[in-house]
Amino acid sequence: MATKIRPLNDRVLVKPLEAKETVKGGIIIPDSAKEKPQEGKIVAVGPGKALDDGSLSKMSVKKGDTVIYSKYAGTEIKIDDQEHLLMREDDILGIVE
């Protein structure tokens, strides 16, 4: 059974992309030496941040976008045995086009 999560406010649910295992020289990097990926695909998006006047600010990202985010952004959670990050939209640095 698939678990569904709906982020609240200006939060997004991101599935990190797999870190590359080899470098240009062909050296294979073991899992313990890999850096955390800073790129992922957005799985779910919240409705937006509530403004002082009660309206919601529009989210600048949408489901399916590939994004780059801060190195230590978000909270790591496991959904159906897969790692995900739940983070604020502010932690996203850019959208990969």
N, C-alpha and C positions, 0 to 999 in steps of 0.2 A: 504494500500500500504506500503510495507516494504521500509524503508530508507536504502540506502547503503552508507557506508563511507569507503574510501580508505585512510589509514594513509600515510603520507608522510615521507620520509627519514627513520630515525631509530625509528619511533613511532609505537606503537601497540595499538589496541583497545581491552580492557578487560572488560568482564562482571563479576562483583564481584559475588562470591558465597554467598548464604544466610548465615547469621550468625546463629549459633545454638541457639535455644530458651531455652534449658534446660542445666543444669550443672549436674555433677555426682550425687549430692545429690537430684536431681529431682526438684530443684527450677526453676520455670519459670521466665525468665528475660524479663521485659517489653521492648518494642521497644526503648524507650527513654534512657534506661540504657545500651543498647547493644553497644559494640565497633564496629568501622568500620571493615568490613572484610579485611583481608590482603591476601586473596586467591581468584583467579578468573580464568576464562577460556578465552583464547585468541580467539577473534572473527575475527580479521583482522590484517595483518602485513604489514608494509611498505617495500619498496624495499631495504633499508639499508642506512647506513650513507655514505655520499660522502667523500672520502679521498682526501688528497692534490694532488695526481697524477690524480684525476678525476675518479678513479674507485670506485665501491661501496663495502663496507665491507659486508660480509655475515651475515644475521641475525641468531642468535643462537636459536631463538624460532620460532614456526610455528603455524598456525591456528589449534585450538583444544587442544593445550597444556594447562595444569593446572599449574599455576604459583603462587609463593608467591612474593609479592611486598612490597615496603616501605610503612609505615603506612599512610603518607600524600602524596603519589605519585599521579601524574597525575592531569588531569582536569576532573571534573565530568560533563558528558553530558547526556541528555535524548534522547534516540532513540526509537521511537514507544512506548512511555510510560514505557520504561525500563531504569534503571540506568546503565551507562557504564563509564569507565575511559579511557581517551586517555593519554598515557604516553610514555616516552622515554624507550628504551630497557634498559638503564642504571638503571632505577628505579626497574627493576625486579631483585630479589635477588636469585631466584632459580626456577627450574622446578620440579614439583611433579611427581615422577615416580611410 
